[in-house]
Amino acid sequence: MTKTEMWIGTVEISWSAEKTPAVFQPAFTVVTTWAASPEEFREKCIRMLTSYGWKLLDVERANPVPETGEFSEEVEDMLERTRSNPSAIIYGTFYSYPVM
């Protein structure tokens, strides 16, 4: 059986604003959660996003959290919240970008 570890990754999503529910906008954010594989990380992201009516477009750089990694204050807070809750799926600030 594979060991469950804390994972961190960048996910690209599609979401819509309440005012324009038919217009989907791309964005990305950092996610932290407990997982045993890249597939489990992805599945947890899909479950979390679906619960908000959002859609997963892609997962990038999903890996176990390195022991010696340095992160921003926001990500350190996310990791601390994830560390204390084995069921946590924590996402950070959403960053959007224009569609060409």
C-alpha positions as CSV (number, residue, x, y, z in Angstrom):
1,M,0.0,0.0,0.0
2,T,1.3,3.5,-0.9
3,K,2.0,5.9,1.9
4,T,-0.3,8.9,2.2
5,E,1.6,12.2,2.3
6,M,0.8,15.9,2.1
7,W,0.8,17.0,-1.5
8,I,0.9,20.4,-3.2
9,G,0.1,21.3,-6.8
10,T,-1.1,24.0,-9.1
11,V,-4.5,23.4,-10.7
12,E,-6.1,25.1,-13.6
13,I,-9.9,25.5,-13.3
14,S,-12.9,26.8,-15.2
15,W,-15.4,28.7,-13.2
16,S,-18.3,31.2,-13.8
17,A,-19.5,34.3,-11.9
18,E,-23.0,34.4,-10.5
19,K,-23.9,37.2,-12.9
20,T,-22.8,35.3,-16.0
21,P,-23.2,31.6,-15.2
22,A,-22.9,30.5,-18.9
23,V,-19.5,32.2,-19.3
24,F,-16.7,30.0,-18.0
25,Q,-13.5,31.7,-17.1
26,P,-10.1,30.0,-16.6
27,A,-8.1,30.5,-13.4
28,F,-5.4,28.7,-11.4
29,T,-4.7,28.2,-7.8
30,V,-2.5,26.1,-5.4
31,V,-4.1,23.1,-3.7
32,T,-2.8,21.2,-0.7
33,T,-4.2,17.9,0.5
34,W,-3.3,14.4,1.6
35,A,-2.7,11.8,-1.1
36,A,-0.8,8.7,-2.0
37,S,-0.4,9.3,-5.7
38,P,-0.9,12.0,-8.5
39,E,-4.1,10.3,-9.4
40,E,-5.5,10.6,-5.9
41,F,-4.5,14.2,-5.8
42,R,-6.3,14.9,-9.0
43,E,-9.5,13.0,-7.9
44,K,-9.6,15.0,-4.7
45,C,-9.3,18.2,-6.6
46,I,-12.1,17.2,-9.0
47,R,-14.4,16.4,-6.0
48,M,-13.7,19.7,-4.3
49,L,-14.1,21.7,-7.5
50,T,-17.3,19.9,-8.5
51,S,-18.8,20.7,-5.1
52,Y,-18.5,24.4,-6.1
53,G,-19.7,24.0,-9.7
54,W,-16.2,24.5,-11.0
55,K,-14.4,22.2,-13.5
56,L,-10.8,21.0,-13.4
57,L,-8.9,21.8,-16.6
58,D,-5.4,20.6,-15.7
59,V,-3.1,19.7,-12.8
60,E,0.5,20.9,-12.9
61,R,3.5,20.2,-10.6
62,A,1.6,18.0,-8.1
63,N,4.1,16.4,-5.8
64,P,4.5,15.4,-2.2
65,V,5.5,18.5,-0.1
66,P,9.3,18.6,0.3
67,E,10.6,18.6,3.8
68,T,13.0,21.5,3.1
69,G,10.7,23.6,0.8
70,E,10.3,27.3,1.2
71,F,6.8,28.7,0.5
72,S,4.9,31.9,0.7
73,E,3.1,32.9,3.9
74,E,-0.2,31.9,2.2
75,V,1.0,28.5,1.2
76,E,2.6,27.9,4.6
77,D,-0.8,28.7,6.2
78,M,-2.4,26.2,3.8
79,L,0.1,23.5,4.6
80,E,-0.4,24.0,8.4
81,R,-4.2,23.7,7.9
82,T,-3.8,20.6,5.8
83,R,-1.3,19.1,8.3
84,S,-3.8,19.2,11.1
85,N,-6.7,17.8,9.1
86,P,-6.2,14.5,7.1
87,S,-9.5,15.2,5.2
88,A,-8.5,18.7,4.1
89,I,-8.4,19.9,0.6
90,I,-7.2,23.5,0.8
91,Y,-7.0,26.0,-2.1
92,G,-5.4,29.3,-2.2
93,T,-6.0,32.6,-4.1
94,F,-7.5,32.2,-7.5
95,Y,-5.5,33.9,-10.3
96,S,-7.4,34.5,-13.6
97,Y,-6.0,35.4,-17.0
98,P,-7.6,36.7,-20.2
99,V,-8.7,34.2,-22.9
100,M,-7.3,35.1,-26.3
